[in-house]
Amino acid sequence: MFENQAPSGPSTLFAKDIFKGRVAVVTGGAGAVCASLCGMLANHGCDIVCADQEQQRVDEVVARVRDAGRIGLPVVTDLTTTKGMDELKQAALKKFSRVDILVNGLGENLNSWGAFEESNEATWQALYEINLLNVFRACHHFIPVMKEQGWGRILSFSSVEGIRASPWLAVYTAFKRAVDAFTKSIAVDVARHGILVNALALDKVRAYQSNFYELPDEYLRLVETWIPAGRYGEPADAAAVALYLLSPANSWIVGQTVVADGGTLAAGGWYRTTKRWTNQPLLVQHLESPEINETRPKPLQ
Ligand SMILES: NC(=O)c1ccc[n+]([C@@H]2O[C@H](COP(=O)([O-])OP(=O)(O)OC[C@H]3O[C@@H](n4cnc5c(N)ncnc54)[C@H](O)[C@@H]3O)[C@@H](O)[C@H]2O)c1
């Protein structure tokens, strides 16, 4: 049987020089998915501007890019601020005089779980800055550069949580869905300049902000209940989709939100138990346990 595993050899995905001569600016570039993406892009010939607030992880990504024989430029800054984003633009253009690819990887729910009526404006503002405003600023900076070059790729990370409901994360979901709407409208406007803009909606990919889904061993058997693909996504699973959307191989996907989630959105509330599928997950214990099953009310005749 073939197992559905994360891509292990990024350099084999496309021809090694498919991004040769291209420069990519990656925000949140030291995050789990975008660090993997920076490595894949570099392995395919791309030079990288890795922007993130975590100095040590930025240095690691840049070292990986340089090991691949490409130029890696570190930019360590707070990307939720105008100052940080201006700094990124200046550093990228000073070093390379061009930017072909923009990856808006920055985004987080900031652990803002809770009933909406108990949330406050400071949290809404912080969620706005980290999930949406930075996307506006980055696109505003780099679209003119790409227009002048006559070629570009922009990919913004949204979320499956912006497509389905995510109770207790209402404001986060609103900004993630806004990324999709913004993507659609600018994509239609700039496509004729050779700039293709898309979004990537993720779910269940191991990352810093989800603590890599580290769980006690007794919960591991439940992963197949939650995720149709039967495992958590690795950063490379998501990065490989991004790599395609950013590459010249993608010439016709415009303004779309591509979902990469191991099937959670398609499952739409259906869960696999050890014995069957259910859309009533609180019954999982009954369906799995013969003793408890005995106590279930019998169906009406
Ligand atoms: N992993 C998933 O399953 C999942 C699900 C839904 C959406 N997403 C989205 O995918 C994108 C990639 O994230 P990831 O999953 O790799 O997460 P991650 O937590 O691994 O990476 C996020 C990165 O952003 C950086 N960052 C945070 N605040 C910053 C700031 N103010 N300035 C500069 N850098 C800052 C962090 O240092 C980190 O390196 C995000 O937009 C996220 O919302 C991921």
Ligand as a Chemical Component Dictionary entry (heavy atoms), coordinates in Angstrom:
data_LIG
# 
_chem_comp.id                   LIG 
_chem_comp.type                 NON-POLYMER 
_chem_comp.pdbx_formal_charge   0 
_chem_comp.three_letter_code    LIG 
# 
loop_
_chem_comp_atom.comp_id 
_chem_comp_atom.atom_id 
_chem_comp_atom.alt_atom_id 
_chem_comp_atom.type_symbol 
_chem_comp_atom.charge 
_chem_comp_atom.model_Cartn_x 
_chem_comp_atom.model_Cartn_y 
_chem_comp_atom.model_Cartn_z 
_chem_comp_atom.pdbx_ordinal 
LIG N1  N1  N 0  -0.857 25.531 10.566 1  
LIG C1  C1  C 0  -2.148 25.473 10.261 2  
LIG O1  O1  O 0  -2.800 24.408 10.312 3  
LIG C2  C2  C 0  -2.860 26.722 9.845  4  
LIG C3  C3  C 0  -4.252 26.733 9.872  5  
LIG C4  C4  C 0  -4.913 27.868 9.451  6  
LIG C5  C5  C 0  -4.201 28.964 8.993  7  
LIG N2  N2  N 1  -2.837 28.930 8.997  8  
LIG C6  C6  C 0  -2.120 30.121 8.509  9  
LIG O2  O2  O 0  -0.941 29.739 7.827  10 
LIG C7  C7  C 0  0.033  30.787 7.939  11 
LIG C8  C8  C 0  1.374  30.179 8.291  12 
LIG O3  O3  O 0  1.452  29.926 9.685  13 
LIG P1  P1  P 0  2.044  28.603 10.363 14 
LIG O4  O4  O 0  0.935  27.654 10.495 15 
LIG O5  O5  O -1 3.281  28.164 9.692  16 
LIG O6  O6  O 0  2.330  29.221 11.826 17 
LIG P2  P2  P 0  3.650  29.495 12.673 18 
LIG O7  O7  O 0  3.161  29.886 14.020 19 
LIG O8  O8  O 0  4.569  28.347 12.600 20 
LIG O9  O9  O 0  4.316  30.772 11.957 21 
LIG C9  C9  C 0  3.922  32.103 12.180 22 
LIG C10 C10 C 0  5.167  32.982 12.153 23 
LIG O10 O10 O 0  4.777  34.353 12.259 24 
LIG C11 C11 C 0  5.760  35.016 13.062 25 
LIG N3  N3  N 0  5.191  36.241 13.633 26 
LIG C12 C12 C 0  4.176  36.327 14.528 27 
LIG N4  N4  N 0  3.942  37.619 14.813 28 
LIG C13 C13 C 0  4.804  38.358 14.078 29 
LIG C14 C14 C 0  5.020  39.754 13.939 30 
LIG N5  N5  N 0  4.288  40.665 14.598 31 
LIG N6  N6  N 0  5.997  40.171 13.097 32 
LIG C15 C15 C 0  6.755  39.272 12.414 33 
LIG N7  N7  N 0  6.565  37.930 12.497 34 
LIG C16 C16 C 0  5.614  37.486 13.331 35 
LIG C17 C17 C 0  6.114  34.002 14.127 36 
LIG O11 O11 O 0  7.361  34.305 14.709 37 
LIG C18 C18 C 0  6.127  32.705 13.309 38 
LIG O12 O12 O 0  7.420  32.425 12.837 39 
LIG C19 C19 C 0  -0.545 31.780 8.964  40 
LIG O13 O13 O 0  -1.130 32.862 8.279  41 
LIG C20 C20 C 0  -1.626 30.993 9.650  42 
LIG O14 O14 O 0  -2.687 31.807 10.149 43 
LIG C21 C21 C 0  -2.144 27.833 9.413  44 
# 
loop_
_chem_comp_bond.comp_id 
_chem_comp_bond.atom_id_1 
_chem_comp_bond.atom_id_2 
_chem_comp_bond.value_order 
_chem_comp_bond.pdbx_ordinal 
LIG N1  C1  SING 1  
LIG C1  O1  DOUB 2  
LIG C1  C2  SING 3  
LIG C2  C3  SING 4  
LIG C2  C21 DOUB 5  
LIG C3  C4  DOUB 6  
LIG C4  C5  SING 7  
LIG C5  N2  DOUB 8  
LIG N2  C6  SING 9  
LIG N2  C21 SING 10 
LIG C6  O2  SING 11 
LIG C6  C20 SING 12 
LIG O2  C7  SING 13 
LIG C7  C8  SING 14 
LIG C7  C19 SING 15 
LIG C8  O3  SING 16 
LIG O3  P1  SING 17 
LIG P1  O4  DOUB 18 
LIG P1  O5  SING 19 
LIG P1  O6  SING 20 
LIG O6  P2  SING 21 
LIG P2  O7  DOUB 22 
LIG P2  O8  SING 23 
LIG P2  O9  SING 24 
LIG O9  C9  SING 25 
LIG C9  C10 SING 26 
LIG C10 O10 SING 27 
LIG C10 C18 SING 28 
LIG O10 C11 SING 29 
LIG C11 N3  SING 30 
LIG C11 C17 SING 31 
LIG N3  C12 SING 32 
LIG N3  C16 SING 33 
LIG C12 N4  DOUB 34 
LIG N4  C13 SING 35 
LIG C13 C14 SING 36 
LIG C13 C16 DOUB 37 
LIG C14 N5  SING 38 
LIG C14 N6  DOUB 39 
LIG N6  C15 SING 40 
LIG C15 N7  DOUB 41 
LIG N7  C16 SING 42 
LIG C17 O11 SING 43 
LIG C17 C18 SING 44 
LIG C18 O12 SING 45 
LIG C19 O13 SING 46 
LIG C19 C20 SING 47 
LIG C20 O14 SING 48 
# 
